[in-house]
Amino acid sequence: MSVVFRDPVVLWREPVMASVRRLAGRAGLAALWIVLGGIPGVFVGLVPWTWLRAVMWILAAIAILHFVLGIANLVRNRRVLLRLMGTGSIEWPKSVQERWLRLPLEWVEGPFVTVAPELGQITGSKAEPRVTLVGGLRTIRRLPLYGATLETFVETANAAGNAHGVSFQIATLDEDPQIDAAS
């Protein structure tokens, strides 16, 4: 089956609440630095020393930039975490920051992609569990599932990708996807 088509096909999206939580956290952090450092000419802020207020202003500016970049990434990628491109590659779209830093694009080759679970974090995260995708000789590591099971992810990705000739399968316990990708 041909995988040539015009627009990318969305295979996995970030949940709306995960995006809202992330933006709310970034806005809250910016508000904290602003309350501590104050706004020159408007109010003094909670920090009594001028030199420390200057540090708070710098941290507030960085936090505001981080918040604005979060909105830009949300608008740019539309919460897409995994997409099937017209060339048959499966990509994790880059953020604005990753483009600025010129980090390499993370992608795997179809038509068969192996999905392997990763070890969770010690502290836990709303993005857990995470998986590693291996297709061809390429790997995408630490793709967040946001509470979805491995089976649910594979079903969702297969529902969108099977029509375009891409199939996801869960790695068995006796196979190591990193070794299989190297051979």
Secondary structure as GFF3:
##gff-version 3
##sequence-region A 1 183
A	DSSP	beta_strand	9	13	.	.	.	ID=ss1
A	DSSP	alpha_helix	16	37	.	.	.	ID=ss2
A	DSSP	alpha_helix	50	77	.	.	.	ID=ss3
A	DSSP	beta_strand	80	84	.	.	.	ID=ss4
A	DSSP	beta_strand	89	92	.	.	.	ID=ss5
A	DSSP	alpha_helix	96	100	.	.	.	ID=ss6
A	DSSP	beta_strand	106	109	.	.	.	ID=ss7
A	DSSP	beta_strand	112	117	.	.	.	ID=ss8
A	DSSP	beta_strand	130	135	.	.	.	ID=ss9
A	DSSP	beta_strand	138	144	.	.	.	ID=ss10
A	DSSP	alpha_helix	150	161	.	.	.	ID=ss11
A	DSSP	three_ten_helix	162	164	.	.	.	ID=ss12
A	DSSP	beta_strand	167	170	.	.	.	ID=ss13
A	DSSP	alpha_helix	177	182	.	.	.	ID=ss14
###
